């Protein structure tokens, strides 16, 4: 599952998780956190909207940190 940071207002954070894909787009879960509250929303995002959000940096992929194993 890929995760994206969503551009948000100051003092807020928003994360979008890709839950699944279809030929027309993606099922996504967006989690917003602000002032101690959390709001979770699931919806569908078309391929065109997803690519527009990536191109304009409205969303940016979160690369998980790789733990160093000695």
Buried (B, 14 or more C-beta within 10 A) or exposed (E): EEBBBBEEEEEBEBBBBBEEBEEEBBBBBBBBBBEEEEEEEEEEBEEEEBEEBEEEEBBEEEEEEEEEEE
